[in-house]
Amino acid sequence: VTDGNVNLLYRQRLNRYFAERGAEIAIHVMPPGESQKSMESLVNIFDAIERFGIRRYSDPIFAIGGGVVTDTVGCAAHLYRRGTPHIRIPTTLVGLVDAGIGVKVGVNFRNHKNLIGSYQPPMISVMDRKFLATLPLRHVRNGMAEIIKIAIVCDSSLFDILESAMDELLDERLQTDLGFRVIDHSITAMLEQIRINPWEHELRRPADFGHTFSPRIEMDSNGSLLHGESVAIDMALCCGIALRRGLLDDVSASRIVDVLISAGLPLCHKLSTPPRLCRALEDTMSHRDGWQHIFLPTAIGRGVFVEDISVDDIEESLRWVCELCDTGGLK
Ligand SMILES: NC(=O)c1ccc[n+]([C@@H]2O[C@H](COP(=O)([O-])OP(=O)(O)OC[C@H]3O[C@@H](n4cnc5c(N)ncnc54)[C@H](O)[C@@H]3O)[C@@H](O)[C@H]2O)c1
């Protein structure tokens, strides 16, 4: 299973790869885009599997694409015959450092992100950063948001690299040795977060930094904001809250904001209004069993969870973020 863009770019090479290994395959192509992370796409995948016919354990489903493809296929694989093996080949930066390596799979439902889903580890994830060579720059920046996130929550040395070499990493689409180190650091840090809490019995997840307000903003943007862009807006807002509460110092807040700006990520958006952000928090609290469990950074690589974010916190931080957007950063 792949999407229309990846199919156009890589169809011939995929056909050749499987043919050289004597594998009989059928390719199901989903239209690209977040709107395709849907129940309908699951049904289309089930139909394609039925037409082709697969054996229970020895014929895996390949998910070849970005997070939309790997999340949707993983969900279909979880449901089909109560579990069919799947192999992920992430082709975006979000896929390489996050969606392609985790255990969470799912689709959106009734304008709620990832509402229907499960935990379904892949048999294998094949990480090949050469795919990034054809990825549009906006999507490279988008993936950078998840790398910045993991650096802020638990890897200050990764943050140092991002701070010193963002332009080079973006220009070279992470194809250099430094790009390899960044992806490697990022995957290692993310896998460690998953290893200690794979089934999310603990709902205080540092890796959820940037994922409190962002799901609502992303869904309400109807595709105009990408996943990582919404996460960046959420991270900036949470930094503002941490700063206001005296949890984060000016220098660290400034470093975080500067890295987000250097990656070309947004800090705010017209959809970030206090009522929408409050609604977003309510949605997320039901997902977190009634708790806020909001991760706020206290330094680069460290943070705490808080449970008492108020409307005032949100409004004041929004003002701070809006001023930054006007001035282009803290400097
Ligand atoms: N399961 C998880 O743990 C997890 C983690 C992070 C994100 N996600 C999900 O991942 C999704 C976002 O993933 P994404 O950013 O990869 O989006 P995406 O799958 O929509 O891919 C982005 C765009 O890039 C195109 N594309 C893919 N590979 C390409 C390539 N090599 N060259 C050129 N174009 C290419 C796609 O067709 C698409 O248009 C969101 O739905 C998000 O919720 C899931």
The ligand as an ORCA input file, in Angstrom:
! r2SCAN-3c Opt
* xyz 0 1
  N       1.837      6.597     14.677
  C       2.637      7.497     15.175
  O       3.295      7.270     16.188
  C       2.766      8.830     14.483
  C       3.790      9.708     14.850
  C       3.898     10.924     14.179
  C       2.991     11.255     13.175
  N       2.001     10.382     12.868
  C       1.044     10.711     11.807
  O       1.751     10.845     10.580
  C       0.990     11.694      9.713
  C       1.917     12.678      9.074
  O       2.900     11.967      8.373
  P       3.675     12.622      7.138
  O       4.141     13.965      7.510
  O       4.653     11.611      6.691
  O       2.492     12.874      6.081
  P       2.045     12.157      4.739
  O       2.006     10.695      4.877
  O       0.807     12.863      4.335
  O       3.212     12.507      3.701
  C       3.469     13.840      3.391
  C       3.430     14.117      1.884
  O       4.657     13.685      1.309
  C       4.407     12.837      0.179
  N       5.552     11.938      0.135
  C       5.790     10.885      0.926
  N       7.016     10.396      0.708
  C       7.560     11.153     -0.273
  C       8.823     11.156     -0.931
  N       9.801     10.314     -0.570
  N       9.032     12.059     -1.902
  C       8.066     12.955     -2.233
  N       6.874     13.023     -1.633
  C       6.626     12.134     -0.663
  C       3.071     12.229      0.473
  O       2.435     11.796     -0.696
  C       2.340     13.384      1.140
  O       1.829     14.250      0.159
  C      -0.083     12.357     10.564
  O      -1.321     11.768     10.303
  C       0.350     12.039     11.985
  O      -0.743     11.967     12.860
  C       1.880      9.187     13.489
*
